[in-house]
Amino acid sequence: MSDAKIEEASMGMLKTDLTAADCLQEGEVGKKLQVKCLRIFSSKLLVKLYCCYGVITVLTMAVVALSVALSVRKKKTVTESCEPCYATCPSGWIGFGSKCFYFSEDMGNWTFSQSSCMALDAHLALFDSLEELHFLKRYKGTSDHWIGLHRESAEHPWMWTDNTEYNNLVLTRGGGGECAYLSDKGIDSSRGYTHKKWICNKPNIYTLQCPVVVDPG
């Protein structure tokens, strides 16, 4: 074989060896790029997943907070609507404590006065405390007014119109009368046939619970 052919053959083998080496090198570079791309893709995917998880968590917390707020608001509305509701006294009556009082402008004997109070679903006034007695004295003015104390005779105890015995919280004045009235000095007694103004009283009715109001909001 001539020297020229041998040299040509050697150059061909050399090119072949170089091409194979280059291919091998390019293959390794490709694998490295693929691994790098996978890592970059995986990192981006993880970031997106974390973002999604974060958004889902925030939305879940917002929904829970809104539910709790609505529940508290509803509970507060029901609680406020269940507070005691007190009825007002009828027109012409004056409220004090748990009672409504009516001070008459007309005059009559004790029996007529009691009948007039009963016609108003009430009875001649009784008092349970000194505060109520002072209230009655303040509002009655200068006129004497029949109240709900009576007795059969001077030997019998004083009784209220609801048939309970008077506890002598304030002693009555005058010994001969069987019916009591309220004067500027206190409680006096007189004959039942004399004419005076009168005071009626009845309970200030109240409900323990208001009607439940539905909140349109």
Steps between C-alpha positions, in 0.01 A plus 500: 500500500636838414588756755223730380230238546634405842489863606149540362384191684657626823328835464168323443540290812603807690186686381293198595653494847446873539140475388429222749664697778304807406176300497581355838578844635185644351298215652638569846431870460145417393447286809634775721267752333210259544577456868536873541172560319327244717634669811383841379159358404469322834590817688242702308240230557568496873474878513165485320377225732604699806321803359186295443515359851547851638202636308282206608604550865423873490159440338417229755590731790292780347196271466537379860538858630191610305298208634604579858416870453153420363437253782600755766285768335199270490553398861532863605177591318308221674646594838403863463149405391457290815544780746199569731233722346293702743150614410413862559217602730165592343434862411419701812688259728838559665757225528711439807702183546293205385165677537281750318303754706190700413406816695131583459352843443153389610386437854304218661470284808741215568279230344434706188871572469586130519236418238637771272849350528368150428335632185852594385634149580665642810427552870543772760870567542723310734867563571780256579771742608558847636627602155160420349324684784711812445429477126123488565515794741700705250263444207164520675527874556316669785184287478432195714480172306351165594747209499445127525511459880184408687386313810177369643530687828752659734561156654596343166833534315540715193475305176588580141248454223682181393413354847859515631557646846668838528843477663466842669794638304351840580250534785154626410358810666147533634339225700139491392509449126487167316650629171839661445596795285822679422536854634785745518583368846504133406235228527175603667176309552144612444150369451460335164200708395694829486594623152861531394716453195669165460815329371493179296791274420568191288814313395716637226485185289821408322613213280812304586609478139462722196385355166795378298581753229636356176790707370452545122873562464 
